[in-house]
Amino acid sequence: MATQILKDKSGIKIGEIRDNGNIQTIHDKSGIKLGEYRITQNTTHDKSGIKVGSGNLLTTFLVVLKM
């Protein structure tokens, strides 16, 4: 499983994306799962499994949290 650390412009960690083959999950800086991208279906789902859109929209979960 590969992990990509996401940082803001100041270099502070704001989250991470964990790649587990056919599914990528995004977690906030505390490790709480925010959503997942299902590669084979090309769909993004929230932490409850509800489809929120097509394509990889994982980083939008972090943008919504900062507003």
Residue frames relative to the residue before (quaternion, step in Angstrom):
aa qw qx qy qz dx dy dz
M 1.0000 0.0000 0.0000 0.0000 0.00 0.00 0.00
A 0.2221 -0.7741 0.5838 0.1030 3.57 -0.78 1.08
T 0.1604 -0.7802 0.5995 0.0787 3.56 -1.12 0.71
Q 0.1587 -0.7635 0.6215 0.0752 3.54 -0.99 0.95
I 0.2809 -0.7621 0.5649 0.1454 3.58 -0.65 1.15
L 0.1934 -0.7749 0.5946 0.0930 3.59 -0.89 0.97
K 0.0544 -0.8114 0.5817 -0.0170 3.57 -0.81 1.06
D 0.4723 -0.6384 0.5166 0.3203 3.55 -1.21 0.49
K 0.7403 -0.4326 0.2716 0.4370 3.60 -1.27 0.05
S 0.6529 0.4970 -0.3113 0.4794 3.59 1.26 -0.32
G 0.5550 -0.6298 0.3754 0.3930 3.57 1.31 -0.06
I 0.4950 0.6466 -0.4326 0.3869 3.59 1.27 0.22
K 0.4881 -0.6728 0.4757 0.2876 3.57 -0.89 0.96
I 0.0966 -0.8004 0.5905 0.0362 3.56 -0.88 1.01
G 0.7960 -0.1443 0.0895 0.5810 3.58 1.25 -0.19
E 0.2111 -0.7627 0.5900 0.1601 3.51 -1.34 -0.21
I 0.2674 -0.7213 0.6156 0.1713 3.51 -1.25 0.57
R 0.1585 -0.7809 0.6015 0.0572 3.54 -0.81 1.08
D 0.2118 -0.7837 0.5786 0.0781 3.56 -0.77 1.13
N 0.0067 0.8034 -0.5926 0.0575 3.54 -0.65 1.18
G 0.7710 -0.3273 0.1790 0.5161 3.58 0.71 1.06
N 0.8491 -0.0520 0.0766 0.5200 3.59 -0.34 -1.25
I 0.7427 0.3164 -0.1988 0.5557 3.60 1.26 -0.11
Q 0.1268 -0.7447 0.6505 0.0786 3.54 -1.06 0.88
T 0.1249 -0.7912 0.5950 0.0673 3.58 -0.91 0.89
I 0.2436 -0.7491 0.5959 0.1560 3.55 -1.13 0.68
H 0.1081 -0.7837 0.6116 0.0088 3.53 -1.03 0.95
D 0.4637 -0.6568 0.5035 0.3164 3.57 -1.07 0.63
K 0.7447 -0.4238 0.2683 0.4402 3.59 -1.28 0.05
S 0.6659 0.4829 -0.2979 0.4843 3.59 1.24 -0.36
G 0.5759 -0.6150 0.3615 0.3993 3.58 1.30 -0.06
I 0.4733 0.6684 -0.4447 0.3627 3.60 1.27 0.13
K 0.4330 -0.7068 0.5013 0.2483 3.57 -0.83 1.04
L 0.2033 -0.7983 0.5618 0.0759 3.56 -0.89 1.06
G 0.7835 -0.2006 0.1574 0.5667 3.58 1.10 -0.63
E 0.2470 -0.7663 0.5725 0.1549 3.53 -1.34 -0.05
Y 0.2704 -0.7190 0.6208 0.1564 3.51 -1.28 0.62
R 0.2101 -0.7720 0.5932 0.0896 3.56 -0.75 1.15
I 0.3637 -0.7955 0.4471 0.1872 3.53 -0.14 1.36
T 0.6988 0.4845 -0.2935 0.4367 3.61 0.78 -0.95
Q 0.7150 0.4070 -0.2416 0.5146 3.60 1.14 -0.59
N 0.2786 -0.7838 0.4900 0.2608 3.58 1.33 -0.39
T 0.5397 0.5982 -0.4087 0.4287 3.58 0.97 0.92
T 0.2844 -0.7312 0.5983 0.1625 3.54 -1.24 0.64
H 0.1068 -0.7957 0.5962 0.0088 3.56 -0.99 0.95
D 0.4741 -0.6544 0.4985 0.3140 3.58 -1.12 0.61
K 0.7417 -0.4293 0.2715 0.4381 3.58 -1.28 0.03
S 0.6544 0.4909 -0.3070 0.4863 3.60 1.26 -0.32
G 0.5670 -0.6196 0.3709 0.3964 3.57 1.29 -0.07
I 0.4851 0.6568 -0.4364 0.3779 3.59 1.28 0.14
K 0.4545 -0.6910 0.4949 0.2664 3.56 -0.86 1.01
V 0.1487 -0.8049 0.5713 0.0603 3.56 -0.85 1.01
G 0.8079 -0.1839 0.1052 0.5498 3.60 1.20 -0.22
S 0.5328 -0.5981 0.4949 0.3369 3.51 -1.40 0.05
G 0.7357 0.3558 -0.3013 0.4914 3.54 -1.10 0.72
N 0.6110 -0.5503 0.4267 0.3765 3.53 -1.35 0.01
L 0.0167 0.8229 -0.5622 0.0805 3.58 -0.29 1.31
L 0.2421 0.8390 -0.4710 0.1250 3.58 1.25 0.27
T 0.6978 0.4879 -0.3053 0.4264 3.61 0.78 -0.92
T 0.5446 0.6124 -0.4109 0.3994 3.62 1.17 -0.33
F 0.5624 0.5849 -0.3953 0.4305 3.60 1.15 -0.43
L 0.6616 0.4863 -0.3068 0.4813 3.61 1.04 -0.68
V 0.6233 0.5417 -0.3381 0.4514 3.60 1.01 -0.75
V 0.6467 0.5202 -0.3182 0.4583 3.59 0.92 -0.88
L 0.6554 0.5296 -0.3168 0.4355 3.61 0.97 -0.79
K 0.6857 0.5042 -0.2905 0.4374 3.60 1.05 -0.69
M 0.5835 0.6127 -0.3690 0.3847 3.62 1.20 -0.32
